[in-house]
Amino acid sequence: MTVQEVNGYAPLVVGAGLALIATWAVWWIVRYIRADTMTRASIRQAVRVRRTWKRLAPMAGLSVTDKTPTALASLSNTDGNKTPKPRVLTPVLKVKPDRFGVVVRANCLPKVSLEEFRKAAPYLADAWRCTRVSVMPDGPGQVVIRGVRVDPLLTRTEHVPTGAVPAKAATWHVGVDEYAQPVSVDLSEVPGVTVAGLPGFGKTSLINRLVCDWAPSPAIQIVGFDGKVSKAHEGDYADLVKRMFAFVGDDLEAANTLFNRLVGLRRARCSSIRAVLGVKSMWDVGPSAAWPLVVVIIDEAHTYFRDYKGSDPETKKLARLSAENARLVEDLVKKGRSVGMLVILATQKSTGDAIPTFIRDVCPVGLSFAQKTAEAAVAALGEDIRNWDDANPINLQDPAYVGVASMSHQSRPGFARIRTPYVADTDAARIADATAHLTRDPMDLLIAQTGRACPRLTTCPIPSATNPKRPDPNTPETSNYLEGGESSMSEDRITQRTVTAVMAVIAALAFVFSFGNVWNLALRLGVPAPIAPLIAPMVDLSVLGLLVALRHLSLRGVTPEEMTAATRLMHFSGLLTLALNIAEPLTTRHYGRAAVDAVAPLLLLGWGTVGPQLLRAFHTVTRAGTAPTPAATGTLQGPVPPGVGREPVPEPAPDGDCGEPVAEPAPVVRIRGPVVLPDAVTVPDPDPTATVATPVPAMKIPHPLLTEARSIAASHHTEHGKPITAAQLKLRLCIGLPMATALHAAL
């Protein structure tokens, strides 16, 4: 190619270059115009950083002198006595602006490493007109410099939830740190979280964002406790209750009931996780819609754990409930992690009197908003916070720091201050309405998969007249439920003991009656005198032993087919007793005497056959007065299908509850329209216009649940010598009374 041809292409090359420059300029101008005011200021700041860097770097000690000439300099040096001029090397920068400032990435040089950048951070902050500058490693030989022009901690932000399912379960997007970098906390494998801070500084808003972000996921179910309200429609969670499968306020009895229910769920999950998931820890496979992560939110936790002092009955009762609540929450925190249960406790001051130390100290994640005392700050964040004065929450009491929390940073040592965004009530209500249909009771889901209810709790709530929504012993229905079961148990026990005593007396009389007859027969037949008295006891003791064995097996529900061999031996021994008793009168043709001698053996044969059958029948019979008639109340707690009316009314909790029904603060929904319940119970569609209770037809009883009920009934009879009642089955299995009644009838 000649020089003239090259010159001919020159205008094209120059035009292409100018076009590229014009395109870049247009793109830059459009980006600048479309940016908001804060971003525009950051764009101008980024231009200034690039333009002044060559001059600033040597002055800040971020340059190095290279005295070795380059290859080109060596070739161009024709005079060997002339020394090449040393070069001054500075790190190469890549600057990216955002709303709060600039993010600068730079390479390290010899003697210009991460440590030198950190020493120069104050000078860079002044030169770049930044509030603060942070230097962090960004891979081998690279650093990232974060300069914030506007303090993110003083800039209030709002979060608008999108309603999208979170990309990763159990990731908590908390907010932005003091360098405007997003802060997320991975709550996988985390048993508990504590949130502390003065009233009005953002604790509830932080939890609201968590609920709004996680609500669209069917793999997460939420239960709420709020110690500063009495009813669900009050307080900060009124809009989010629709997405919670249970909720209680400041009623300690109601809270104790729900804590018992959650501990029952935890135990049921522990006993069935290997069978359902095939792993020992739920986190090995992650939460799912069938086995969701259960998030237990306890706001104003000091309400439920307060140490009451006093000698009057009411104070003693409250102290007992508080101690029991602490024990139950400790169970959830220490044992619920592997089965997918996360406890979040929020309080004003997380000292030992608000959250017991045996609960607080096993929660690995802790946040604290403003605190008034160093003691409260140490209780919330640990002793190490004393060494980080900038992040100490006692310095966040200024009203400008409302919504700012301190926490231990997961990605770097020390503590970080975080600006948490505000979630508007309208956005929270919108998310709750859109996701209410995803609410499920985890116990119902577990029963649907396994057919097993939760195991028996160590303590069960006692009905009290102080709570009108719990069973009152003075009402006729509860008397039938509590006292009727006990009276029927006493009647059954008396009947069984009477039948057993009659059988024992007849066996003893038959033994005495036949002893002389068999002895005389043996002597008449020439049996030696020492041996003759031993024949009758051998036969009679065989009958007596078989009677005792048949009674024991019959009371434990063993079927007649399984006792065929023992029954045959019993009949053979009875016939042998009959033959020995009437042989001697028949040989002497004294038929009247033979008939009299046959009475005792025949009665013994009859009772040997009928007695076990009677005892078996007493074991399986169900008295009509033992428990109240089962009925479905037509109420659900939690989600409401579209088009279904919602009205807060005080109703009992669903049958899947573990323990007594949740008290008055629990949000309960009266359904007008079809209701979808778990597969274990079939309920016909009620009248769309009706709001009254609808009777439940015969229930489908899962076979594993029936097997467990039989085992419990047998162990109960072994311990107490009396059959179990439907009311006791309800408490032992932690199921609803209708299901317990159906199980009792099936036994």
N, C-alpha and C positions, 0 to 999 in steps of 0.2 A: 504494500500500500504506500503510495507516494505521499509527499507532504501536502500536495494540493487536495488529495482525497481526505486526508485527516482534517485539514482546515474546513472542508465542506461539511463534515459531521459536527464541527465545533458548535455551530448555532443550535443544533438539535440537543447536544449534551447540556449546553447552558440553559436552554428552554426547559428541559426536563428537570434540571436542578432547581430552577426558579419555581417550577410548578410544585415540586415537592416542598420547597420552603413555604410557598403560599398556602398549600394544603395544611401543613403543620401549623402555620399562623392562624388560619381560619379555625382549625380544630381547637387550638389553645384559646382563642377569643370566645368561641362558642362555649367551651367548658367554663371559662371565667364568668361569662354572662349568666349561664344557667346556675352557677353555684350560689349558695346563700351567703349572707354577709360574713359569717365566721369563716367559711371556706375560702372566700375571696381574700380575706386578710392572710390566711395561711398560704395561699398561692403566691402572694406578693412576698411573704416571708421566705418561701422556698427559693424564689428568684434571688433574693438577697443572700441567702446562705451559699448558693452556688457561686455567685459573683464575687463574694469576699473571701472565699475559702483559701485561695492561694496565698493571700496576704495574712489571714488569721492563723493558719496552721503553724507557721514558724514562730509567731509570737506566743502561741499557746503551748509551744514545746511539742508539737505533733508533726515534726518534719525531721528528716535525717539527711546528712550530707554524704554524697557518694563521690569519692575521689578517684574511683577507677574510671578511665575513659571508655567510652563505647567503641565498638569496632569501627564505626564510621568516623569517629573523632580520631582514632589512631591512624586510619588510612589518609585522612586529610591533613595530618600533621607531617609536613615535608621536612620541617626543621626539628631534628631530634632533640635539641636543647630546650624547646618550648614545652612547658608543662600544660596539659589540657586543663581547662577551667572546671572545678568541681561542680557537680549538679546537686540541687536541693530537691529532694523527693518528698512529696506529700501524699497522704492516702487519697485514693479515688473515692468520691462520694456519689451516692444515688439518693436523691431527695424526693420524698413523696408527701404532699400536703394532705391534711384532713381538717375536720371542723375545729379541732382543738390545737393543732400545731403541725409539726413536721416529723416524719420518720426518716432518719438518715442511716443508710447502711454504708459502712466503710471497710476497707481492707487494712490489715495490720502491716507494719514494716519492721525491720530490725530496730530495736530500741523504741518502737512506737507500738506498744501492745495494749491489751485491755486495761492494764493498770494505769498507763499513761493517759488513756482516754478518760478514765474515771477521775484522775487527778485534775484534768482540764475541764471537767464538767461545769464547775462554777463560772469559769471564763467563757465557755461556750454559751451558757445561759444568758450572761450579760450581753455578749456580742450579738446573739440571735434574738434578743429581747423576749426571752422565754421566762415563764414563772419558775419552772424547774426543768432540769435535764437529767435523764437517766441513761446509763450505759450498761448494756447487757451483752453477753456473748451470743453470736449468731452463727455458730459453726467454727471449725478450725480456721484461724487466720481472719475471721470476720467479726465485726461488732455491729450492733444496732443501737443508734442513739435516738432516744425519744425526747423531743423538746415540745413542751406544751406552752402555748402562748396564753391560753385562758385556763384557769384552774378548773379541772373537771369536777372537783369536789364541791365547788361553789356554784356550779351550773346545774340547775334543776332540770331533770329529764323526765319524759313520760314514755311509757311502753304501751304500745297498742298490740294486743295479742292477735295473731292471724287466724287462729283456729285450726292450724295445720298440725298433723301428728308429729311429735318431736322425732328428729332423725335418730336419736339415741336415747333409749330409756334411762332414767335416773341421772340425767345431766341437768344440773341446776345452773341456769344463767343468772348470776347474781347481779351484775351491773358492770361498771367500768371502774378501774383503779385510778390512782392519782395521776397516772400518765395516760389516761383515756384509753387504756387497753382493755378489751373485754375480759371479764373474769368469770369462769365457769368452774363449778365444783362437781366432780364425779361422785355421786352417792351410791354407786355400786359397791356392794359388800360393806356398806356403812350401816351400823346398827342404830345410831342416833345422832341428832343435831340439836345443839342448844343455841337459842337466840335470846340475847339479853339487851336491855336498854331502858332508858327512862321513858315514861309514858309520852306518846305523841311524837316519837323520833323515828318511826318507820318500821317497827317490827311487823305489824299486821300487813302493811303494804308489801313488804318483802315476801311474806307468805302468800299473799294474794297473787303475786306474779307467778309464784311456783305453781299454784293451783290452776291458774289460767293457762299456763304453758303446758301443763301435764294433762289437763282435762280432756283434750281431744283423743288421748290414747286409751283404747279399751283395755290395755295391759296394766292400767293403774287404777286402783280404787282407793277412795279417800274417806276417812272418818274424822269427824271434828269434835273437839272439846273447846268451849270458850267460857272461861271462868268469870267474865265480866258481864254476861247477859243471863237472863232467865229463860228466854224462849228463842226459838230458831229465827223468827222474823225480826229479832232485835240485833243490834251490833253490827260488826264489820263483815260477818260472813252471811248476812241475810240473803245476798244475791247468789252466793255460791253453794248454799245448802242443797240445791237441786242436784248437784254433782257429788254429793256425799251420801253414802249408803246408811249412815247413822250420824246423829248429832245430839249433843247434850250441852246444857248450860252450866250454871253454878250449883246445881243440886248434887250434893255429894253422894246420895243414895243412887241417883240415876247414873252418875259417873261410875260408881262402883259396879253397878250392874253391867254397864257397857265394857268396862275393863275386864270383868269376869268373862264376858262374851268373847273379847279379843284374845284373852289367854286360852280359852277353849279352842278358838280357831287356830292359835299357834300350836297347841298340842295335837289337834287333829291333823294339821299339816305335817308336823314332825313324824307322826305315825304312818302317814300315807305317802310321803314324798318319794320314797324309793319305788313304790308300786305305781305311782302315777307318772312321775317324770323320769324315773330310772337313774337318778343321780342323788347324791347326798346334799347338794347345795343347789338352790334354785338358780343361783347366778352362773352355774355351769352352762345352763341353756338359755337363761334370760327370762324375764317376765313375759306372760302371754295373756290373751283374753280369758283362757280357761284357768290359768294360775297367775293372777295379777299381783303386782307389787302393792301391798297394803300400806298406805301412808297414814300414820296416826298423828294428827296435828293437835297438840295440847297447848292452846294459848292461855296466857295468865295461869301458868301451871301451879303457881304458889297457892291458888285457890283449892286445889285438890290434895296438896301435901302439907298444908299448914299444921303446925304442932299446937293443938288446942290444949289449954291448961284450965283445969277446973274440976270440981267434984260433983256438980249437979248432973243428973242423968243425960240431959241434952248435950252437954259438953263432952261427957264421956262417950256418948254415941258418935259425935263428930270426930273425936280423937281416934276412935276405933276405925271409922271409915277412912280417915286420912292415912292411918298406918297401913290399912289394907290396900288402899289405892297405890301407895308407894311400893308395896311389895309386888303388886300386879304389874305396874309399869316397869319395875326392875326386871321382872320375868320377860316382858316384851323386848326390852333393850338388850338384855344379855343373851337371850335365846332365840330371838326372832329373826336375826340377820339371815341365816342360811335358808329359811323358809320363805323369805321375801316379805319382811315386815320392817318398816322404817318409822322411827319415832322422832318427831320434831317437837321440842319443848321450847316455848317462848315465855319469858317472864321479865319482870322489871329488873330484878337483881338476883343473879343466879348463885347466891350464897347457899350454904347448907340448909338454912331454914326455909328457902323457897323451893329449891330442887335438891333432894337428898344427895349427898356426895356419892353414895353407892350407885346412883343413876347418872349424875352429871359427869363423873370422872371416867365413865366408859363410853361417852359420846365423843368420837374423835374429831368431829367438825364443830367449831364454835364460832359464833359471831357476836359482836357487841356493838350496839349503838352507844350514844353518850351515857356516861356514868358520872356520878358525883363523887365517889370515893375510890381510892386506890384499891381498897379491899374488894369492892364490887368488880373492878377491872381485872384483878388477879383471879377472882372466882370465875369470871367468864372466859378468860383467855390464857390463864396459867401464869406462873411466876415469871416466865421469860418476858412478859410484856413490860416489866420494870426497866428492861434494857433498851426499849424502843420508845423513847419519849414522844417522837413525832406521831406514832400510831396509837398512842395510849388513848383510850376512849374518854378519859377525864378531860382531854383537850377538845372534845367535840360538843361541848355544851352550848356553844354559840348557836342561835337560831338559824344561822346560815348553813349549819351542818345537819339540819334535819334531813334524814334519809341517807346519812353517811355512817358506815359501819367499819369496824376494824376486825380483821380476821387473819389467821395464819395462812400465808400464801402457799398454795400447793406446788407451784412451779419454781419458787425461789425461797431462800431462807428468810426468816424474819416475818414481819407482819405487814399487811397492806391495808390502806384505807380505800373503801369502795363506795362509790355513789350508786345507790339503788334507785331504780326508776319508780315513778308513781303510776299506778294502774287506775284509770277512772272507773267509777262504779258502773257506769253504763256499759263499758267494755266487759267488765266482769260479769254483769248480768247477761250480756249477749252471748258470751262463751258458755255460761252455765245453761242457758236455754238451749243452745245448739248441741250441747253434749250430754244433756240430762238422760237421754235414752241409753247412754253407755253405762249408766250406774248399775252395778250388780252387787249383791251381797256375796262376799267370797265364800261364806259357809254354804250358801245355796249352790255355788259352783262346785265346791268340793264334794258335797253330798251327791250332786248329779253325776260326778265322775266315779265315786267310790261306793255310794250307797251307805256310807258310814257317817254318823253324826260325831260331834266332838266328844272327847272323853270326859269323864266326870271331873268337875273342879274340886279342889280341896275344900273350898268354902263356897256356899251358895247363898245368895241374898235372902234375907229373912223378910217375909211380908210384914209391912208396917202400916199402921193406920195414919201415920204422918204423911204418907204419900198416897193420895186417893187413886192414883192410876195403877197401883200395885194391889195384889190380892188383900182384901180385908177379911180377917177371920170371923167378923161378926155378920157378914152377909150370908144369906142362905146358900148362894152358889158356892162360896168358898167353904162354908161348913160342909157341904156335900163333897167338896174337893179335898179338904184337909181332914175333917173328922169322919166322913163317911168311909174313906179309905181305911182309916184306922179301925173303925168298928167292924168293917167287913173282914179285916185281917184278924181281929180277935175272934169273930165267929168261926172263920175257917180254921183257926188254930184249935179252938175247942172241939170242933167236929172231928178233926184229924186225930186229936189226942183221945177222944172218946172211942173212935173206931179202933185205934191201936190198943187201947186198954181192954176193950172187949175181946179182941183177938188174943191178947196175952192171957186174959183170965180163962178163956175157953181152952187154950193150949195147956195151961197149968192144970185145970180140972180134968182134961182128957188124960194128962200124964198120971195124975193121982188115981183116976178111975180105972185106967187100964193097967196100972202097976200090979195090983193084986190079981187081976184076971190072968195076965200073962204069967205071973209067978206060979199060980196054981196050975196053969196049963203045962208049964215047963216041968214041974214036979210030977204031974200025972204022966208025962211022956218019958220020965226017967232021967231028966237032966240033973246033973249033980247039984246038990243044994247050994254050994258057993256060986255057981254059975247062973242059976235060975233067976236071981234078982237083977242081973245085968242085961237081960234081953230087952225088957220094956224100955229102960232109959235110952238104949241105943237107937231104937226106932223113934221114940218121942223127941229126943234131942235133935235128931235129924229133921223132924217136922218143925220144931221150934226154930232151928237155925235157918231153915229155908223161909219160914214166915218173916223173920227179921230181914233177911236179904231181899225178899220180894217187896216188903214195905219200903225199904230204903231206895231201891231202884224205881219203884212206882212214883215216889215223891219227886224224883229227879227227871221224870218224863220219859223213862226208858220204855220203848214200845213193847207190847206183848210178844211180838215176833222175836225180839232180841232176848227174851227170857224164856223161850220155849223149853230148853233143857232143864232149867231150874223148876219150871212148872211141872214138867213130866215127873221129875224126881219127887216133887212134892206130892203129886197124886199117887205115885207108887208107894211112898212112905205112908200116906193116909190109908190106902187100901190094905197095906200090910198091917197097920194098927187095927183096922176093922177086922181083918181075918183073925188076928191073934186074940181079939176080945171075944169073938163069937164062936171060936172053934170049940172050946170046952163045953158050952151049953148045947151046941148042935150035936156033939158026939153023945151027949146024955139025953138028947131029944127034949131038952127044956127050951122050947121055942119062945116062950114069953120072956124068959131071962135073956135069951139071945137078942131079942128085940130091944130090951132095955140096955144091954151092953153095947148095942150098935149106935145108940144116940150120940155119945161123945165123939167117937171116930167120924161119924157122918157130919156132925157140926164142924169138926175140925177140917174135914175135906171141903165143906162148903165155904167156910171162912178163908181157907187157903186159896180158893178160887175167886171169891167175890171181894175179899178185903183189898188186895192190890188194885183191883179194878175201881173200887170206890175211892181209894187214895189217889189213883191216877186221874180220876174224874174231878176230884176236889182241886187238884193241881192245875188243871186246864180251864176250869169253869171261870166265867167272867160275870161278876154280879153287876146288875144294871145300876145299882146305886153307888158303885165305887168311885166313879168320876162323872163330871158333867157331860152332857151330850155334846159331842164335837160339832163345831160350826166354824165356817170361815167368816171372818169379819168383813171381808171385802175391802181390806185396807192394804196398802203397800207403803213402803218407806223408801224414798229416793226418787228414781226416775218415773216420769209420767209420759206415756206414749202421746204422740201428737193428737190433739183434739180431745184430750181427756181433761176434765175439770180438776182443779187443785184447790183444796180447802183445808187449812190446818185445823185438825181436830185431835183431841186426846184419845188415841186408840192404842191397843197393845201392839208390840212389835211383831214382825213376821214369825212364822213357826220355826224358821231356821235359827232363831236367836239362841244363844248359849246362856242360860240363866233365866231370870224373870224378865218380864217385858220392860222396855226402856221407859223411863219416867216422862213426865209432862214435857220437858224441854225438847224431846226428840221430835223432829219434823215428821209428821205422818200425813199421808195423803189419802183422802177418800176417793175412790175410783168410781167414775161414771163411764162405764164402757168395758170392753173385753180386757181381761188381765191375763198376761202370760206368766205362768209360774213354772218352777222346775219340773222335769219329767217325772219325778217321784210322786207328784200329786197332780191329779186331774181335776179341774174345776170347770164346770160349764160356763158359757158366756152369760153374764147376768143381763137383766133388762137394762138397755141403755139409759133409761130415764130413772132407774132406781138407785137409791143410795143406802138401802137397808142391807142388813146382813144376809148373806146367801149361804144356805146349808151346803156342806161338802159331801159328795157321795163317797162311796167306799174308796179308800186310798190304795194305791199300788205300793206295796211294801218291798223295798229292795231286799234281795236275799241276804247279802252280807249284814245288813242292819238287823234282820230277823235272827240271824245266827248269833250276832253279838248280844241281842236282847235275851236270847235263850241262855247264853253263858252267864250273863249278869243275874238272871232270875235264879239259875241253879246255885251260884255262889251266894246270893242273898238268902236263899232257903237254908243253905248249909250254915251260914253264920247266925241266922235268927230263928230258924226252925219254922218259918212261915212263908207263904208265897208272897211275891212282890206285887205291888199294886201299880196301876197306871200312873198315879201321881209320882211314885218313886222311880218308875222307869223314865218319866219325863226329866227328873232331876239327874238321874244317873247318866242318861244319854244326851242331855242338854238339847232336847227336841221339843216341838210343840205338843200340847196336850192332845190334839186330834190324832197325830201320828202315834203318840204313846198309847192312846186308847186302842187304836187299831192293832198295834204290836201286842198289847196285853191280850186282846181277843185272839190273836193268832197263836199265842203260846199254848 
